Amino acid sequence: MTAVTAGAGRRRPRNRQALRLLVLVVIVAVVLYPLVWMLGTSVKSQAEIVNNIGLLPEDFTPGNYVEGWTNFDVGFGRFFLNSAMVSLLTVVGNALSCLLAAYALGRLRFRLRKVWFTVMIGTLLLPGHVLIVPQYILFRSLGLVGGDWPYLPLLVPHFLATEAFFVFLMVQFMRGIPRELDEAAKIDGASPYGVFRHVILPLSRPALVTTAIFSFIWTWNDFFRQLVFLSTLQDYTVPVALTLFIDSTSQSAVGPMFAMSVLSLLPVFLFFLAFQRMLVEGINTSGLKG
């Protein structure tokens, strides 16, 4: 009786482990299915895309990638360069401006600091689409819409610390840094800029990496704002250019669209892969340890 009970007790943890593994496999399958389906569809012919909803193509058509890359008067590589430029400059703008704003709100003392912090948090409640119209009117009145460099309306706000989420993220991170380090630096004669340069900036690297990764991913995938402010084909970014494959007045090129969609995932995947360790460190770190 005792041996039977012991055997049942050993089987119970194994059954739980097998159940957890099964649940994880199901979750991974659900998450990866759209990506695998898109990859398979990118090498299907136009007729097969309509008739075959399976994962694997019956008529292997790798020419979709060539057709998608050269389908327009402007090569699709131009759209990739435009997206890369906008995304990287957005990363720089968010990292610099949000870090400075977070340092002021989280470490410096001045009048109405809590009021300004509350106002900043309140802007998180505003949907981004609500701000598009006043932003467009403002930038158009300043002559920035459709100018010689049409990306200014997309980039200028990021250099003015308008991303309240990243400011809040960095403020919370800086609050975990002991203030004794600031005081020690001031005793050594450091100014507020010196404290920021030699104390806060080196310790804020995890928060900066987190900001950089999310800024890059969100900007690379942004469609609505880029559609509003960009009006010339050669200035389009990847999300806007993908819509050109769908034409309501003529035949749509669905296969090349999926092919270019697959390629558009690669920069995001590689960027995340390069900084994933720092991203996990930035999310888990709330200050200094030890």
N, C-alpha and C positions, 0 to 999 in steps of 0.2 A: 504493500500500500504506500509505504514511504517512497519507494523507488518510482512508482507511477506518479505520485504527487511532484516529486523532484523533476521528472521528465517533463510533466506538463508545465512546471514553472520555468524550465529552460526554453520550452517552445514559445511561451507567451512573448518574451522580448523579441524573439526572431520574427514572430508574426507581426508585431508592431513595427519592427524595422522594415519588413517587406511591404507593409501597408504604406508607410511613409515614402518608401522608394517608389511605389506605384503612383501615389499622389503627385510626387515631384515629376515623374515621367509624363503624367497626363498634363500637368501645368506647362512643362517645357514644350510638349507637342502642340498645345493650344497657342502658345506664344510664337513658336517657330513656323507654324503652318502658313500664316499669311506670307512670310518671307520666302518659304520654299515654293509656295504657289506662284508668287511674283517672279521668282527666278525661273521656274519652269515655263511660265507664260511668255517670258521675254524671248524664248527661242521657239515659239510656236508661230505658225503661219496665221495670217489674218482669218482665214476660214476656220482653222482649228480652234482659235481662241473662242469663237462663238459656239462651236459644237462640242468641244472637249473641255470639260471642267476639271479633269484630273490633274495630278501633279506633273506627270511625265508627258513630254510631247511625243506624238506619233510622227510628225513631220518636223524633224530637227531643222530650225531656220536661224542659224547664227547671223545671217545677214541683217537681222533687225538692228544689231548694234552698229553696223556700218551705215545703214540707212538713217538711223536716229542721229548719228553723229554728224551726218552731212545733209540732213533733210532740209535745212534752211539756208538762206543766203549767207547767214553768219554761222560758222561752225559751232557745234555745241560746246567745244572747248572754251569758247569765249564766255559762255554762260557760267562755266565752272570757275573761270578766273574772276568774273564779276562777283560770284557768291563768296569765293575765298577772300577776296579783298574786303568786301563788306563785313564778313564774319570776323576776320582777324582784326580789323580796325575797331569793330564793336567790342571785341575782347579787350583791346588796349584801353578804349574809352571807359568801359565799365570798371575795369580793374583799377585804373588811376583815380577816376572821379569818385567812385563809391568808397574806395579806401580812404580818401581824404575826408569825405563827408562823414564816414563812420568814425574816423579818428576825432573829428570835432564833436560829434554827438556822444561818443562813448568815453572820451578821455579828457576833453577840455571842459572848463567850467565857464559859462557865460549866461547872461540873462535870457530867460525864455527858452532855455535849452530843452526842457521837457515839453514845452508847447510845440516847438518845431519838430521834435521827435514824434509827438502824437500826430501832428499834421502829416508828417511823412508816412507814418503807419496807415493813416486814413486814406492815403492815395492808393493803397493796395486794394481797397474796396471798389475802386473805379475800374470797370472793364476797359481794356485797351481799345476796343472798337469805338467807345464813346469819345475818346480823345482824338481820334483820327481826323474828324472834320475840323475842330479848332486848330489842330496842328497844321493841317493842309492850308487853311486860310492864313495862318500866321506865316508859314514859310513861303507861301505864294506872294504875300504882301512884301516880304523881304527879298523877293526875286530869286529864291533858292530852288523853286520847282521848275524843272525844265531848263535849268541853266547850263553853263559849260560843263559843270561836274554835277550830274543829277543825283549823286548819292549823298549830298550834304544833308537833306532832310532825314535820311535814314541814320546818319552818324552823329549829327550835332547833339541830339538829346542824350546820347550815351556818354558824351564828354561833359555833361552837366549834371551827372548823378541823378538821373530821373528814374533809375531802376530801384524802387524802394525795397524790393525783395532782397537785393544784394547788399544794400546799405544796412538793412536790418540784420542780415546774416553776419556781416562783419562786425556790427556793433555788439551782437551777442557773443561773438568770438573774442573781441577785445575785452569784454567784461570779465572773461575768464583769465586774463593775463594779470598777475599781481601788480597792484599799483606801487608796491615797494620798488619795483624796477624803475618806474618813472622817477620816484623820489631820489633813488640812488644816482640816476643820470643827472638830475637837476643839481644835486650836491656837487657833482663833478663839473658843473658849469654848463650843462647842455640846455639849450633853448627848447621851446616846444617843437621846433622843427628838428632839432637834434634828437630829441626823444623819439619822434616819429621815425627819423632816418635810421637810428642805431638800435632802437629797442622794438618798436611796434612793427615796423616793416619786416624785419627778418623773422619775427615770430608769427606773422600773419600769412606766411606762405601757404599753409593748407587752405585757408579761407580764400586766398587769391586763386589758387588752382581750381577750387570748386566753382568760383565765379567765372573763371575762364572757360571751363568745360561747358557749363550750362549756357553761358552767353553764346558760345560757338554753335552749340546744337540748336538752340532756339532761333538764332539768327539764320542759320543755314536752312532751317525748315520753315521760316516765316514766309507767308504768301501774301496776306492781305495788305500789309503796309507797303511791301515792295510793289504790289500791283497798283496801289494808289499813286505812288510817287514816281514810278518808272514808266515812261511812255514810248521809248524808242527801242527797237528790236535789239540793237547792239548793246544796249545798257541792261537788258533783262538779266535776272538771276535764274538759277536752275528751277526753283519752284514755279516761277512765272512762265519760263520757257516750256515747261512740261505741258502746260495747258494749250500750247500751240498745236500739239498733235491731235487735239480734239476739235474738229471743225463741223459746225452744225449745217453748213451750206455745201459741204463736199464729203468725200470719204475720209474717215478718221484713220490715223496710223496708230492703232492700239499696240501692235507688237513693238515698234520702235519706242513708243512711250514707256512701256514696261522695261525695255532694255536700258533706256536712259534713267529710269527710276532706280534700277539696280545699281547702276554706276553712281548715282547721286547718294547712295547709302555709304559708299566706301569712305569718303572723307570723314564723315561723322564716326564711322566705326573705327577708323585708324586713329583719329584724334582721341576718342575715348580709350582705345587700347593703350595709347602712349601714356596717358595720365590717369589710368584707372587706380593705380596704387595710391597716388596722391589724392585722388577723389575720395577714396575710402578713408584715408587719414584725415581729410578735411571734414568729412561728415562726422566721424567718431570723436574728433578732438574738440574739447570744449575749453581748453586752456592748457596750462602747464601741469605736469605731473611730477611728484616727488619733491 
